[in-house]
Amino acid sequence: MKPTDRRGILRAGAAAALAGALATACGTDPRPAAPARRPAPEAPGTAPAPRSFPGQPAEIDHGPRDRPRVALTFHGQGDPALARTVLAHAEDAGARVTVLAVGSWLDAHPELARRVLDGGHDLGNHTQHHIDVDALTEDEAYAEIDACATRLRRLTGSIGTWFRPSRTQHAAPAVLRAARRAGYPHVLAYDVDSLDHTSPGADAIVRNVTGPLRPGSVVSLHLGYPGTAAALPLLLAALDRRGLRAVTTTELLT
């Protein structure tokens, strides 16, 4: 190779290297960029765990009567679209509620566990199959409670803030013992029944609640009924007129 040819090749290589460096510095590098690294998925947040409230009984059906707060509690089962509507109505009014979820419902609609928590609400346990838990032996009741707790832990990192027995207002002694074995210091009952599961209509649901309602009341409602979804804005407006605020059960007792 002639010396002149060698010098030409070297000059061409240097020019190409300089052009590449300038293009990179100016953000116009013609070479294809390396694919961006996908960020690692975030770990799911951990939901609050059950709490013990000193001075409160094993079964709680109301909170302090000297504060202008009530707890609206919902049996978590039924059409997920209605559940989302109920939660949206509550949030639009600045209210927070407590959802006691049935384990089989969470199996079918696992995304609703985080939806409840992301709205600032309490999420708890309402047994795995929503059967008459008071009719079971202690070991059978424990199996029902623990199965739902397992779903909640898998979905949210916690067994849930509360346990409510299914198909009964008050827990039998065996259910109270089973709940404590499963990690729940208290069982959540209620002192006001909306009777919304009888589908009496939105106005009747509001009357059923506001009639016996007192500061500190725990109200029983259901997610899966259209009448409940229709009644909730009316009920929240009625609470506001009476100077009452709907809070989670945890807030009610704190």
N, C-alpha and C positions, 0 to 999 in steps of 0.2 A: 504494500500500500504506500502511495506517495505521501510525503510529509504534509503536503497541502491538503490531501484528502483527510488525513487524520485530524488536522487542525479544524477542518470544516465540521467533522462529526462531533468533535468536542464542543465547538461553539454552538451547534444545534442542540446538543443535550443540555448545555447550561441554560440556553434560552428557554427550553421547554420546562426545566425545573423552576426557573424564575417565574415563568407564567403561571405555573401551577401554584406556587407559593402565594403570588399576588391574588389569584382567584380565590384561594382558600381564605385569605385574610379579608377579602371583600365580600365573602359569603356567596360567591358565584362558582364554587367548585363544580365543574361539570360531571365529576364522578358521582355515581349513585350513593346516597347517604346510607349508612348502616341502619338497619331497622331499629326503631326505638324500643327500648326495653319496657315490657309491660310491667306496671307497678304490681307489687305483691298485693293480693287481696287483704283487706283489713279484717282483723279478727272481730267477730261479733261482740258487741258490748255485753256486759254482764248485767242482768236484771237484778233489782233489789231482792234480798233474801228475806224470809220470814223474820219478824221481830217479836220479841216478848215485851208486853206492856205491863209493868209491875202494877199491882193493884186491880188489874182487870181480871174477870173470871175466865175460865177455860173456854167458855162459849160467850161471845160478845154479840149483843143484838142492838146496841146503840152506843153513841159516844157521849161526851159531856153535854149537859143540857143548858149550860150557861154561855155557849158560844153560838153565833149565828151561822152555823155550818151544818150541812147534811151530806150523807154519802149515798149516791145513786149507784147501786150495784146490779150488774147484768149477768144473768146466766148465759154463758158463751156457747151458743149452738145455733144452727140454722143457716139461712141464706147469707153467704158472705157479703153480698151487695147490701143487704139490709144492715149488717154489722158495720160496714164502712159508712153508711148513711148516718147511723146513730152516732158513731164516733165524730163524724164531721159536724153534726148538729151541736154536739157538746163543745167541740173546740171552737166553733164559730161564736158561741156564747161565753167563751172563756171558762168553761166548766171542765172538771176532771172527774172521771168515773172509775169504777172498779169492775173489771171483767173477770168472772170465774169461768174458766174455759173447760169444756169437756175434752178429754184426751183424744177420743175418736174424731172429734171435730178438728182438733189440731193436726191429726194425721192427714185429714183430707185437705186442710187449708193451712199449711204450716206458716205461710207468710203473714197470717193475721196475728201471730204472737208478737212479732216485731212491730207490726202496725199499731197495736195497742200501746206498747211501750214507747214507741216513737212519738205518740201523741201526748205523752206525759201522764198516762193512766196507770193504775195498778193492774197487774195481771196475776191471777191466782188459779187454783185447782178446784175443779168441780167433778172429780172422779173420772175414770176412764170411759165408762159406758153409760153414765147417767141412769143407773138403776136405783132401786130403793135400797140405799146403803144401810139404813137402820134395820133392815130385815136380815142383814148378813151377820155372820160370826165376826169376831174381832180380826181373825186372820184373813178372812175374805174381804172385809172392809179395808184392811191394810193393803191388800193386793190391788184393790181398785184405786186407792189413793196414791200408792207408790207408782203404779203404771202411768198415771197422769203426770206425776212429779217427774218421772223419767223423761217424758216428752218435753215438758217445760225446760228441764235442765239442758237437754240436747239443743233446743231451739234458742234459748236465751242465756244459758249459763247459770240459771237459778231454778229452784223448784217452785218459785212463785211466792208472792207476798202473803197470800191467804189461802185457806181451804174452806170451802162451803160444802156441806153434805148434799147429795142429790136426792130429789123427790121428798124432801122434808124440810120443815122450818127449823127444827131443833134436832141436834145430834143425840143419839142414844149413848149411854156410857161407854159401850164397846167402841163406838165410832170416835169418841173423844180420845180414848186410849190409842186407837189405831192412828189417828191424826198426829198425836204427839210422837209416836214411834216413827212416823214418816218425816218428822222434822218441823211440824207446825205447832207452835206453842199455844195458839188459839184457833178455835173454830169460829167462822163468821156466820152468824144467823142474821135476823132482821126483825124490826118492829113495825114496819109498814109494808103491806103487800099490795102492789098495784093491781093484781089479778089480770094483768095484761095477757096472760096465756089463755084466758077465756075469750079473747078477742071482743071485748065489750065496746070498742070504739075509742077514738082518741079523747073525746071529752070525758067519757066515763073513767078512763085511766087517770086523767088529771084529777078528777074528783076523788077517786080512790086513794090517791097519794096525798093530796093537799088537805083532805078532811082530817085524818089522824096525825098528820105530820107535825113534828115538834123539832126545835133545835136539837141537834145530835142524832136525829133519826137515821137509821140505815134502811133504805128502800129496796125492795126486791122488784126487778124488772127483767126483761128478756130481750136478747138481741134479734131473735128470729121472727118477730111478728111485725107486719106492716103497721098495725095500729100503734105500736110502741114508737116506731120511727116517726109517725105523724104526730104523736102526742108530745115528743120530747121538747121541741121548741116552745110549745104552749106551757109545758110544765116548768121549763127553765125561766120563762117570763113570769110565771106565777111565783116562783121562788124569789125572783128579783124584786117583785112588788112587796114581798113580805120581808125583804132585807136578809134573805138567806142565800148562802153561796154553796154550790155543789163542789165538793172536794173528794179526793180519793179517801178510802177508808184509813189508810196510813196517816194522811193529813188530819182526818177527823179526830184521831186518837192521840196525835202528837201535841 
